[in-house]
Amino acid sequence: MNCYVVQDRFHYSEPMYTAATRPNEPALLSPRAYDQVERQLRNHASFTVVITADPVLLTQRYDMHREMYSLQQVLAVNKLYMEAAREGRWGAYSMPADLWIHCTEDQPFPQWGEHLQLHLYLNRLARDFPYAGATRRIA
């Protein structure tokens, strides 16, 4: 059995959302603990895809009745994700993204080339790590 695990911003979220929503508080996940999580995920052949969007696109799609955070907080977090994806780190946190997809008004969804890049990456993982996820399912 081989399985892939998809996690929506898993360990990236804690420092990013803390900075945007509680700027005077430290993140619950310290840089050292974050690195341990990142190493463990990499040991299981994980990869990280970061998807960001232009502020105009986020503003157009924002629905205050369905969102947990204010538009200003969403825009602030998106900006932090863009900085992390561009630099491979954010502050004391190392945040290497294997693939960064940035949506714009002209291209509001991931493009075919980005899908293909992700598909090729998954095939390489399956070839290079044939037992990744075979013995343990991360929930």
N, CA, C and O atoms as a GROMACS GRO file, in nm:
protein
  556
    1MET      N    1   0.084  -0.119   0.000
    1MET     CA    2   0.000   0.000   0.000
    1MET      C    3   0.088   0.124   0.000
    1MET      O    4   0.184   0.132   0.076
    2ASN      N    5   0.057   0.218  -0.083
    2ASN     CA    6   0.128   0.345  -0.087
    2ASN      C    7   0.024   0.455  -0.077
    2ASN      O    8  -0.077   0.451  -0.148
    3CYS      N    9   0.045   0.552   0.010
    3CYS     CA   10  -0.054   0.658   0.023
    3CYS      C   11   0.015   0.793   0.032
    3CYS      O   12   0.129   0.804   0.077
    4TYR      N   13  -0.055   0.893  -0.012
    4TYR     CA   14  -0.008   1.030   0.000
    4TYR      C   15  -0.095   1.100   0.102
    4TYR      O   16  -0.215   1.074   0.110
    5VAL      N   17  -0.036   1.188   0.177
    5VAL     CA   18  -0.109   1.263   0.277
    5VAL      C   19  -0.112   1.408   0.233
    5VAL      O   20  -0.008   1.465   0.200
    6VAL      N   21  -0.229   1.467   0.230
    6VAL     CA   22  -0.242   1.608   0.197
    6VAL      C   23  -0.280   1.681   0.325
    6VAL      O   24  -0.380   1.649   0.390
    7GLN      N   25  -0.199   1.780   0.361
    7GLN     CA   26  -0.226   1.858   0.481
    7GLN      C   27  -0.235   2.004   0.441
    7GLN      O   28  -0.146   2.056   0.372
    8ASP      N   29  -0.338   2.068   0.481
    8ASP     CA   30  -0.359   2.208   0.445
    8ASP      C   31  -0.282   2.299   0.539
    8ASP      O   32  -0.329   2.333   0.648
    9ARG      N   33  -0.165   2.338   0.498
    9ARG     CA   34  -0.078   2.433   0.570
    9ARG      C   35  -0.033   2.385   0.706
    9ARG      O   36   0.027   2.463   0.780
   10PHE      N   37  -0.057   2.265   0.741
   10PHE     CA   38  -0.018   2.200   0.866
   10PHE      C   39   0.073   2.284   0.955
   10PHE      O   40   0.024   2.370   1.028
   11HIS      N   41   0.202   2.263   0.952
   11HIS     CA   42   0.292   2.329   1.044
   11HIS      C   43   0.326   2.473   1.004
   11HIS      O   44   0.371   2.550   1.088
   12TYR      N   45   0.305   2.510   0.879
   12TYR     CA   46   0.327   2.649   0.838
   12TYR      C   47   0.228   2.742   0.910
   12TYR      O   48   0.261   2.856   0.941
   13SER      N   49   0.108   2.693   0.933
   13SER     CA   50   0.000   2.778   0.982
   13SER      C   51   0.028   2.844   1.116
   13SER      O   52   0.002   2.964   1.133
   14GLU      N   53   0.078   2.769   1.210
   14GLU     CA   54   0.092   2.822   1.346
   14GLU      C   55   0.172   2.952   1.352
   14GLU      O   56   0.120   3.051   1.404
   15PRO      N   57   0.295   2.957   1.303
   15PRO     CA   58   0.368   3.085   1.312
   15PRO      C   59   0.305   3.196   1.227
   15PRO      O   60   0.307   3.312   1.265
   16MET      N   61   0.251   3.159   1.111
   16MET     CA   62   0.194   3.260   1.021
   16MET      C   63   0.068   3.323   1.080
   16MET      O   64   0.056   3.446   1.086
   17TYR      N   65  -0.025   3.240   1.124
   17TYR     CA   66  -0.150   3.293   1.177
   17TYR      C   67  -0.130   3.363   1.312
   17TYR      O   68  -0.200   3.458   1.344
   18THR      N   69  -0.033   3.316   1.390
   18THR     CA   70  -0.003   3.385   1.516
   18THR      C   71   0.046   3.526   1.486
   18THR      O   72   0.002   3.622   1.549
   19ALA      N   73   0.138   3.539   1.390
   19ALA     CA   74   0.192   3.671   1.355
   19ALA      C   75   0.083   3.765   1.305
   19ALA      O   76   0.085   3.885   1.333
   20ALA      N   77  -0.013   3.710   1.229
   20ALA     CA   78  -0.118   3.794   1.171
   20ALA      C   79  -0.232   3.824   1.267
   20ALA      O   80  -0.295   3.929   1.256
   21THR      N   81  -0.260   3.734   1.361
   21THR     CA   82  -0.378   3.752   1.446
   21THR      C   83  -0.345   3.788   1.591
   21THR      O   84  -0.425   3.850   1.660
   22ARG      N   85  -0.227   3.747   1.634
   22ARG     CA   86  -0.185   3.776   1.772
   22ARG      C   87  -0.039   3.822   1.770
   22ARG      O   88   0.048   3.752   1.823
   23PRO      N   89  -0.011   3.937   1.711
   23PRO     CA   90   0.128   3.977   1.687
   23PRO      C   91   0.214   3.995   1.811
   23PRO      O   92   0.337   3.994   1.801
   24ASN      N   93   0.155   4.012   1.926
   24ASN     CA   94   0.233   4.031   2.048
   24ASN      C   95   0.259   3.900   2.123
   24ASN      O   96   0.321   3.900   2.230
   25GLU      N   97   0.213   3.790   2.066
   25GLU     CA   98   0.231   3.660   2.130
   25GLU      C   99   0.327   3.574   2.048
   25GLU      O  100   0.329   3.583   1.925
   26PRO      N  101   0.406   3.491   2.116
   26PRO     CA  102   0.492   3.398   2.040
   26PRO      C  103   0.407   3.283   1.984
   26PRO      O  104   0.304   3.248   2.041
   27ALA      N  105   0.452   3.227   1.875
   27ALA     CA  106   0.384   3.111   1.818
   27ALA      C  107   0.398   2.993   1.913
   27ALA      O  108   0.500   2.979   1.981
   28LEU      N  109   0.296   2.909   1.918
   28LEU     CA  110   0.301   2.791   2.004
   28LEU      C  111   0.404   2.690   1.955
   28LEU      O  112   0.460   2.614   2.034
   29LEU      N  113   0.429   2.689   1.825
   29LEU     CA  114   0.527   2.600   1.766
   29LEU      C  115   0.657   2.678   1.747
   29LEU      O  116   0.669   2.761   1.656
   30SER      N  117   0.754   2.651   1.833
   30SER     CA  118   0.882   2.724   1.826
   30SER      C  119   0.957   2.686   1.699
   30SER      O  120   0.926   2.583   1.639
   31PRO      N  121   1.055   2.767   1.658
   31PRO     CA  122   1.135   2.731   1.539
   31PRO      C  123   1.200   2.593   1.553
   31PRO      O  124   1.207   2.519   1.455
   32ARG      N  125   1.246   2.559   1.671
   32ARG     CA  126   1.308   2.428   1.692
   32ARG      C  127   1.206   2.315   1.676
   32ARG      O  128   1.235   2.216   1.610
   33ALA      N  129   1.089   2.330   1.735
   33ALA     CA  130   0.984   2.228   1.722
   33ALA      C  131   0.938   2.219   1.577
   33ALA      O  132   0.911   2.110   1.526
   34TYR      N  133   0.928   2.334   1.511
   34TYR     CA  134   0.890   2.338   1.370
   34TYR      C  135   0.989   2.257   1.287
   34TYR      O  136   0.949   2.177   1.202
   35ASP      N  137   1.119   2.277   1.311
   35ASP     CA  138   1.222   2.204   1.238
   35ASP      C  139   1.211   2.054   1.260
   35ASP      O  140   1.234   1.975   1.167
   36GLN      N  141   1.175   2.014   1.380
   36GLN     CA  142   1.158   1.871   1.408
   36GLN      C  143   1.041   1.814   1.328
   36GLN      O  144   1.051   1.704   1.274
   37VAL      N  145   0.932   1.888   1.322
   37VAL     CA  146   0.817   1.844   1.242
   37VAL      C  147   0.856   1.836   1.096
   37VAL      O  148   0.824   1.738   1.028
   38GLU      N  149   0.924   1.938   1.046
   38GLU     CA  150   0.967   1.942   0.905
   38GLU      C  151   1.058   1.822   0.873
   38GLU      O  152   1.039   1.757   0.771
   39ARG      N  153   1.154   1.794   0.959
   39ARG     CA  154   1.244   1.680   0.938
   39ARG      C  155   1.166   1.548   0.936
   39ARG      O  156   1.192   1.462   0.851
   40GLN      N  157   1.074   1.533   1.027
   40GLN     CA  158   0.995   1.410   1.032
   40GLN      C  159   0.912   1.394   0.904
   40GLN      O  160   0.905   1.284   0.848
   41LEU      N  161   0.851   1.501   0.858
   41LEU     CA  162   0.774   1.494   0.734
   41LEU      C  163   0.864   1.460   0.616
   41LEU      O  164   0.827   1.380   0.531
   42ARG      N  165   0.981   1.521   0.609
   42ARG     CA  166   1.076   1.494   0.499
   42ARG      C  167   1.124   1.349   0.504
   42ARG      O  168   1.150   1.288   0.399
   43ASN      N  169   1.136   1.293   0.623
   43ASN     CA  170   1.176   1.152   0.635
   43ASN      C  171   1.071   1.060   0.577
   43ASN      O  172   1.101   0.945   0.542
   44HIS      N  173   0.948   1.108   0.565
   44HIS     CA  174   0.840   1.030   0.506
   44HIS      C  175   0.812   1.075   0.362
   44HIS      O  176   0.702   1.057   0.310
   45ALA      N  177   0.915   1.134   0.300
   45ALA     CA  178   0.908   1.175   0.159
   45ALA      C  179   0.796   1.275   0.132
   45ALA      O  180   0.732   1.271   0.027
   46SER      N  181   0.774   1.364   0.226
   46SER     CA  182   0.670   1.466   0.205
   46SER      C  183   0.722   1.577   0.116
   46SER      O  184   0.842   1.588   0.092
   47PHE      N  185   0.632   1.656   0.067
   47PHE     CA  186   0.668   1.773  -0.010
   47PHE      C  187   0.568   1.882   0.027
   47PHE      O  188   0.458   1.855   0.075
   48THR      N  189   0.608   2.007   0.002
   48THR     CA  190   0.524   2.119   0.041
   48THR      C  191   0.488   2.203  -0.081
   48THR      O  192   0.576   2.246  -0.156
   49VAL      N  193   0.360   2.224  -0.100
   49VAL     CA  194   0.309   2.312  -0.203
   49VAL      C  195   0.247   2.432  -0.133
   49VAL      O  196   0.159   2.416  -0.049
   50VAL      N  197   0.292   2.551  -0.166
   50VAL     CA  198   0.236   2.673  -0.110
   50VAL      C  199   0.157   2.742  -0.221
   50VAL      O  200   0.210   2.766  -0.330
   51ILE      N  201   0.031   2.774  -0.193
   51ILE     CA  202  -0.053   2.845  -0.290
   51ILE      C  203  -0.089   2.980  -0.230
   51ILE      O  204  -0.147   2.988  -0.122
   52THR      N  205  -0.054   3.086  -0.302
   52THR     CA  206  -0.087   3.221  -0.260
   52THR      C  207  -0.167   3.288  -0.372
   52THR      O  208  -0.184   3.231  -0.480
   53ALA      N  209  -0.215   3.408  -0.345
   53ALA     CA  210  -0.295   3.479  -0.445
   53ALA      C  211  -0.272   3.628  -0.432
   53ALA      O  212  -0.235   3.679  -0.327
   54ASP      N  213  -0.295   3.697  -0.544
   54ASP     CA  214  -0.290   3.843  -0.540
   54ASP      C  215  -0.396   3.894  -0.442
   54ASP      O  216  -0.504   3.835  -0.433
   55PRO      N  217  -0.367   4.001  -0.370
   55PRO     CA  218  -0.466   4.056  -0.276
   55PRO      C  219  -0.602   4.086  -0.340
   55PRO      O  220  -0.706   4.067  -0.278
   56VAL      N  221  -0.599   4.134  -0.464
   56VAL     CA  222  -0.726   4.166  -0.533
   56VAL      C  223  -0.810   4.039  -0.549
   56VAL      O  224  -0.932   4.043  -0.528
   57LEU      N  225  -0.747   3.930  -0.585
   57LEU     CA  226  -0.820   3.804  -0.602
   57LEU      C  227  -0.876   3.754  -0.469
   57LEU      O  228  -0.990   3.708  -0.463
   58LEU      N  229  -0.797   3.763  -0.363
   58LEU     CA  230  -0.846   3.723  -0.231
   58LEU      C  231  -0.964   3.810  -0.187
   58LEU      O  232  -1.061   3.760  -0.130
   59THR      N  233  -0.955   3.938  -0.213
   59THR     CA  234  -1.062   4.030  -0.176
   59THR      C  235  -1.191   3.996  -0.251
   59THR      O  236  -1.300   3.999  -0.194
   60GLN      N  237  -1.178   3.963  -0.380
   60GLN     CA  238  -1.295   3.926  -0.460
   60GLN      C  239  -1.361   3.798  -0.409
   60GLN      O  240  -1.483   3.786  -0.412
   61ARG      N  241  -1.280   3.704  -0.361
   61ARG     CA  242  -1.333   3.574  -0.318
   61ARG      C  243  -1.372   3.571  -0.170
   61ARG      O  244  -1.433   3.473  -0.126
   62TYR      N  245  -1.340   3.672  -0.097
   62TYR     CA  246  -1.364   3.672   0.048
   62TYR      C  247  -1.514   3.674   0.078
   62TYR      O  248  -1.589   3.752   0.020
   63ASP      N  249  -1.555   3.588   0.169
   63ASP     CA  250  -1.694   3.581   0.213
   63ASP      C  251  -1.694   3.589   0.366
   63ASP      O  252  -1.661   3.491   0.432
   64MET      N  253  -1.730   3.704   0.422
   64MET     CA  254  -1.719   3.725   0.566
   64MET      C  255  -1.808   3.631   0.647
   64MET      O  256  -1.786   3.611   0.766
   65HIS      N  257  -1.908   3.573   0.584
   65HIS     CA  258  -1.997   3.482   0.657
   65HIS      C  259  -1.939   3.342   0.667
   65HIS      O  260  -1.985   3.261   0.748
   66ARG      N  261  -1.838   3.313   0.586
   66ARG     CA  262  -1.781   3.178   0.585
   66ARG      C  263  -1.638   3.174   0.637
   66ARG      O  264  -1.585   3.067   0.664
   67GLU      N  265  -1.576   3.289   0.652
   67GLU     CA  266  -1.435   3.293   0.690
   67GLU      C  267  -1.416   3.306   0.840
   67GLU      O  268  -1.494   3.373   0.908
   68MET      N  269  -1.313   3.242   0.890
   68MET     CA  270  -1.281   3.246   1.031
   68MET      C  271  -1.206   3.374   1.068
   68MET      O  272  -1.214   3.421   1.182
   69TYR      N  273  -1.135   3.430   0.972
   69TYR     CA  274  -1.052   3.548   0.996
   69TYR      C  275  -1.103   3.666   0.914
   69TYR      O  276  -1.170   3.649   0.812
   70SER      N  277  -1.069   3.785   0.960
   70SER     CA  278  -1.109   3.906   0.886
   70SER      C  279  -1.030   3.912   0.755
   70SER      O  280  -0.928   3.846   0.739
   71LEU      N  281  -1.080   3.993   0.662
   71LEU     CA  282  -1.012   4.010   0.535
   71LEU      C  283  -0.870   4.062   0.557
   71LEU      O  284  -0.776   4.017   0.491
   72GLN      N  285  -0.852   4.155   0.650
   72GLN     CA  286  -0.719   4.209   0.677
   72GLN      C  287  -0.624   4.100   0.726
   72GLN      O  288  -0.506   4.098   0.689
   73GLN      N  289  -0.674   4.010   0.811
   73GLN     CA  290  -0.591   3.900   0.860
   73GLN      C  291  -0.557   3.802   0.748
   73GLN      O  292  -0.443   3.755   0.739
   74VAL      N  293  -0.653   3.773   0.663
   74VAL     CA  294  -0.629   3.683   0.550
   74VAL      C  295  -0.524   3.743   0.457
   74VAL      O  296  -0.433   3.672   0.412
   75LEU      N  297  -0.534   3.872   0.429
   75LEU     CA  298  -0.436   3.938   0.343
   75LEU      C  299  -0.298   3.939   0.408
   75LEU      O  300  -0.197   3.921   0.340
   76ALA      N  301  -0.293   3.959   0.539
   76ALA     CA  302  -0.165   3.960   0.610
   76ALA      C  303  -0.100   3.821   0.607
   76ALA      O  304   0.021   3.810   0.584
   77VAL      N  305  -0.177   3.717   0.629
   77VAL     CA  306  -0.124   3.581   0.625
   77VAL      C  307  -0.076   3.547   0.483
   77VAL      O  308   0.031   3.489   0.466
   78ASN      N  309  -0.154   3.583   0.384
   78ASN     CA  310  -0.114   3.559   0.244
   78ASN      C  311   0.020   3.626   0.215
   78ASN      O  312   0.106   3.567   0.150
   79LYS      N  313   0.038   3.748   0.263
   79LYS     CA  314   0.165   3.819   0.242
   79LYS      C  315   0.281   3.745   0.310
   79LYS      O  316   0.390   3.736   0.254
   80LEU      N  317   0.258   3.693   0.430
   80LEU     CA  318   0.361   3.617   0.501
   80LEU      C  319   0.396   3.488   0.426
   80LEU      O  320   0.513   3.451   0.416
   81TYR      N  321   0.294   3.420   0.373
   81TYR     CA  322   0.318   3.299   0.294
   81TYR      C  323   0.400   3.332   0.169
   81TYR      O  324   0.488   3.255   0.130
   82MET      N  325   0.370   3.444   0.106
   82MET     CA  326   0.446   3.483  -0.014
   82MET      C  327   0.592   3.510   0.022
   82MET      O  328   0.682   3.470  -0.051
   83GLU      N  329   0.616   3.577   0.133
   83GLU     CA  330   0.753   3.603   0.178
   83GLU      C  331   0.826   3.472   0.205
   83GLU      O  332   0.941   3.454   0.163
   84ALA      N  333   0.760   3.381   0.274
   84ALA     CA  334   0.822   3.252   0.308
   84ALA      C  335   0.851   3.171   0.181
   84ALA      O  336   0.958   3.111   0.170
   85ALA      N  337   0.758   3.170   0.086
   85ALA     CA  338   0.778   3.094  -0.038
   85ALA      C  339   0.893   3.154  -0.120
   85ALA      O  340   0.972   3.081  -0.179
   86ARG      N  341   0.901   3.286  -0.123
   86ARG     CA  342   1.005   3.354  -0.200
   86ARG      C  343   1.143   3.332  -0.138
   86ARG      O  344   1.240   3.308  -0.209
   87GLU      N  345   1.151   3.340  -0.006
   87GLU     CA  346   1.280   3.334   0.064
   87GLU      C  347   1.318   3.193   0.112
   87GLU      O  348   1.436   3.168   0.140
   88GLY      N  349   1.221   3.102   0.123
   88GLY     CA  350   1.249   2.970   0.177
   88GLY      C  351   1.257   2.969   0.329
   88GLY      O  352   1.291   2.868   0.391
   89ARG      N  353   1.225   3.081   0.385
   89ARG     CA  354   1.223   3.092   0.532
   89ARG      C  355   1.137   3.212   0.569
   89ARG      O  356   1.106   3.297   0.486
   90TRP      N  357   1.101   3.216   0.696
   90TRP     CA  358   1.029   3.331   0.749
   90TRP      C  359   1.080   3.352   0.891
   90TRP      O  360   1.056   3.268   0.978
   91GLY      N  361   1.148   3.461   0.914
   91GLY     CA  362   1.209   3.485   1.044
   91GLY      C  363   1.302   3.373   1.081
   91GLY      O  364   1.393   3.340   1.004
   92ALA      N  365   1.283   3.314   1.196
   92ALA     CA  366   1.368   3.204   1.244
   92ALA      C  367   1.322   3.068   1.192
   92ALA      O  368   1.382   2.966   1.224
   93TYR      N  369   1.216   3.065   1.112
   93TYR     CA  370   1.160   2.940   1.061
   93TYR      C  371   1.211   2.912   0.920
   93TYR      O  372   1.202   2.997   0.832
   94SER      N  373   1.265   2.792   0.901
   94SER     CA  374   1.303   2.748   0.768
   94SER      C  375   1.179   2.688   0.703
   94SER      O  376   1.120   2.593   0.756
   95MET      N  377   1.138   2.742   0.589
   95MET     CA  378   1.013   2.698   0.525
   95MET      C  379   1.036   2.671   0.376
   95MET      O  380   0.992   2.748   0.291
   96PRO      N  381   1.105   2.561   0.346
   96PRO     CA  382   1.130   2.532   0.205
   96PRO      C  383   1.004   2.480   0.134
   96PRO      O  384   0.947   2.379   0.175
   97ALA      N  385   0.963   2.548   0.031
   97ALA     CA  386   0.848   2.503  -0.048
   97ALA      C  387   0.901   2.432  -0.171
   97ALA      O  388   0.988   2.484  -0.242
   98ASP      N  389   0.850   2.313  -0.196
   98ASP     CA  390   0.891   2.238  -0.315
   98ASP      C  391   0.824   2.295  -0.440
   98ASP      O  392   0.879   2.286  -0.550
   99LEU      N  393   0.708   2.352  -0.423
   99LEU     CA  394   0.636   2.413  -0.535
   99LEU      C  395   0.556   2.531  -0.481
   99LEU      O  396   0.482   2.518  -0.384
  100TRP      N  397   0.570   2.645  -0.545
  100TRP     CA  398   0.495   2.765  -0.507
  100TRP      C  399   0.405   2.802  -0.624
  100TRP      O  400   0.453   2.828  -0.734
  101ILE      N  401   0.276   2.804  -0.600
  101ILE     CA  402   0.178   2.843  -0.701
  101ILE      C  403   0.117   2.975  -0.657
  101ILE      O  404   0.063   2.986  -0.547
  102HIS      N  405   0.125   3.075  -0.743
  102HIS     CA  406   0.068   3.206  -0.711
  102HIS      C  407  -0.044   3.236  -0.810
  102HIS      O  408  -0.020   3.243  -0.931
  103CYS      N  409  -0.164   3.254  -0.760
  103CYS     CA  410  -0.281   3.282  -0.843
  103CYS      C  411  -0.298   3.433  -0.859
  103CYS      O  412  -0.273   3.511  -0.767
  104THR      N  413  -0.340   3.473  -0.977
  104THR     CA  414  -0.360   3.614  -1.010
  104THR      C  415  -0.499   3.632  -1.071
  104THR      O  416  -0.571   3.534  -1.095
  105GLU      N  417  -0.536   3.757  -1.097
  105GLU     CA  418  -0.665   3.781  -1.164
  105GLU      C  419  -0.667   3.717  -1.301
  105GLU      O  420  -0.770   3.663  -1.343
  106ASP      N  421  -0.554   3.722  -1.372
  106ASP     CA  422  -0.545   3.663  -1.506
  106ASP      C  423  -0.542   3.510  -1.501
  106ASP      O  424  -0.592   3.443  -1.592
  107GLN      N  425  -0.483   3.456  -1.396
  107GLN     CA  426  -0.474   3.311  -1.377
  107GLN      C  427  -0.522   3.278  -1.235
  107GLN      O  428  -0.440   3.254  -1.146
  108PRO      N  429  -0.654   3.277  -1.214
  108PRO     CA  430  -0.708   3.263  -1.078
  108PRO      C  431  -0.700   3.122  -1.019
  108PRO      O  432  -0.732   3.103  -0.902
  109PHE      N  433  -0.657   3.024  -1.098
  109PHE     CA  434  -0.644   2.886  -1.050
  109PHE      C  435  -0.509   2.832  -1.095
  109PHE      O  436  -0.449   2.884  -1.189
  110PRO      N  437  -0.461   2.727  -1.028
  110PRO     CA  438  -0.335   2.665  -1.075
  110PRO      C  439  -0.346   2.627  -1.222
  110PRO      O  440  -0.451   2.582  -1.268
  111GLN      N  441  -0.238   2.645  -1.294
  111GLN     CA  442  -0.236   2.620  -1.438
  111GLN      C  443  -0.191   2.476  -1.467
  111GLN      O  444  -0.138   2.408  -1.379
  112TRP      N  445  -0.212   2.432  -1.590
  112TRP     CA  446  -0.178   2.297  -1.630
  112TRP      C  447  -0.030   2.266  -1.602
  112TRP      O  448   0.001   2.157  -1.554
  113GLY      N  449   0.059   2.358  -1.631
  113GLY     CA  450   0.201   2.335  -1.609
  113GLY      C  451   0.232   2.309  -1.462
  113GLY      O  452   0.318   2.228  -1.430
  114GLU      N  453   0.161   2.377  -1.373
  114GLU     CA  454   0.180   2.356  -1.229
  114GLU      C  455   0.125   2.220  -1.187
  114GLU      O  456   0.184   2.153  -1.102
  115HIS      N  457   0.013   2.179  -1.245
  115HIS     CA  458  -0.043   2.046  -1.218
  115HIS      C  459   0.057   1.940  -1.265
  115HIS      O  460   0.082   1.842  -1.196
  116LEU      N  461   0.113   1.962  -1.386
  116LEU     CA  462   0.208   1.868  -1.442
  116LEU      C  463   0.333   1.859  -1.355
  116LEU      O  464   0.385   1.750  -1.330
  117GLN      N  465   0.381   1.974  -1.309
  117GLN     CA  466   0.498   1.977  -1.221
  117GLN      C  467   0.471   1.896  -1.094
  117GLN      O  468   0.558   1.820  -1.050
  118LEU      N  469   0.355   1.911  -1.036
  118LEU     CA  470   0.318   1.837  -0.916
  118LEU      C  471   0.307   1.688  -0.946
  118LEU      O  472   0.355   1.605  -0.869
  119HIS      N  473   0.246   1.653  -1.058
  119HIS     CA  474   0.232   1.513  -1.098
  119HIS      C  475   0.369   1.448  -1.117
  119HIS      O  476   0.392   1.336  -1.071
  120LEU      N  477   0.461   1.518  -1.184
  120LEU     CA  478   0.595   1.465  -1.205
  120LEU      C  479   0.668   1.447  -1.073
  120LEU      O  480   0.742   1.350  -1.054
  121TYR      N  481   0.648   1.540  -0.982
  121TYR     CA  482   0.710   1.531  -0.850
  121TYR      C  483   0.658   1.408  -0.775
  121TYR      O  484   0.736   1.335  -0.714
  122LEU      N  485   0.528   1.385  -0.779
  122LEU     CA  486   0.470   1.267  -0.713
  122LEU      C  487   0.523   1.138  -0.774
  122LEU      O  488   0.550   1.041  -0.703
  123ASN      N  489   0.539   1.136  -0.907
  123ASN     CA  490   0.595   1.017  -0.972
  123ASN      C  491   0.739   0.992  -0.929
  123ASN      O  492   0.779   0.878  -0.908
  124ARG      N  493   0.817   1.100  -0.916
  124ARG     CA  494   0.955   1.084  -0.868
  124ARG      C  495   0.956   1.030  -0.726
  124ARG      O  496   1.036   0.942  -0.693
  125LEU      N  497   0.868   1.082  -0.641
  125LEU     CA  498   0.860   1.030  -0.504
  125LEU      C  499   0.825   0.882  -0.504
  125LEU      O  500   0.886   0.804  -0.430
  126ALA      N  501   0.730   0.842  -0.585
  126ALA     CA  502   0.689   0.702  -0.591
  126ALA      C  503   0.805   0.614  -0.639
  126ALA      O  504   0.822   0.501  -0.593
  127ARG      N  505   0.884   0.667  -0.732
  127ARG     CA  506   0.998   0.591  -0.783
  127ARG      C  507   1.112   0.585  -0.681
  127ARG      O  508   1.168   0.478  -0.655
  128ASP      N  509   1.146   0.700  -0.622
  128ASP     CA  510   1.260   0.710  -0.532
  128ASP      C  511   1.231   0.659  -0.392
  128ASP      O  512   1.322   0.614  -0.322
  129PHE      N  513   1.104   0.667  -0.350
  129PHE     CA  514   1.064   0.623  -0.217
  129PHE      C  515   0.944   0.529  -0.230
  129PHE      O  516   0.834   0.564  -0.190
  130PRO      N  517   0.966   0.410  -0.287
  130PRO     CA  518   0.851   0.322  -0.314
  130PRO      C  519   0.776   0.279  -0.189
  130PRO      O  520   0.660   0.238  -0.199
  131TYR      N  521   0.838   0.289  -0.073
  131TYR     CA  522   0.770   0.248   0.049
  131TYR      C  523   0.724   0.365   0.133
  131TYR      O  524   0.681   0.346   0.247
  132ALA      N  525   0.733   0.485   0.081
  132ALA     CA  526   0.688   0.602   0.156
  132ALA      C  527   0.541   0.588   0.189
  132ALA      O  528   0.457   0.575   0.100
  133GLY      N  529   0.510   0.590   0.317
  133GLY     CA  530   0.372   0.578   0.359
  133GLY      C  531   0.320   0.435   0.360
  133GLY      O  532   0.205   0.412   0.398
  134ALA      N  533   0.402   0.339   0.321
  134ALA     CA  534   0.354   0.202   0.310
  134ALA      C  535   0.334   0.137   0.448
  134ALA      O  536   0.246   0.053   0.466
  135THR      N  537   0.416   0.176   0.543
  135THR     CA  538   0.408   0.108   0.672
  135THR      C  539   0.331   0.188   0.775
  135THR      O  540   0.296   0.135   0.881
  136ARG      N  541   0.303   0.313   0.746
  136ARG     CA  542   0.239   0.395   0.848
  136ARG      C  543   0.158   0.505   0.781
  136ARG      O  544   0.206   0.573   0.690
  137ARG      N  545   0.040   0.522   0.825
  137ARG     CA  546  -0.046   0.630   0.775
  137ARG      C  547  -0.041   0.742   0.877
  137ARG      O  548  -0.073   0.722   0.994
  138ILE      N  549  -0.003   0.859   0.833
  138ILE     CA  550   0.001   0.974   0.922
  138ILE      C  551  -0.137   1.038   0.919
  138ILE      O  552  -0.184   1.079   0.813
  139ALA      N  553  -0.202   1.047   1.034
  139ALA     CA  554  -0.337   1.103   1.038
  139ALA      C  555  -0.335   1.246   1.088
  139ALA      O  556  -0.440   1.309   1.099
   0.00000   0.00000   0.00000
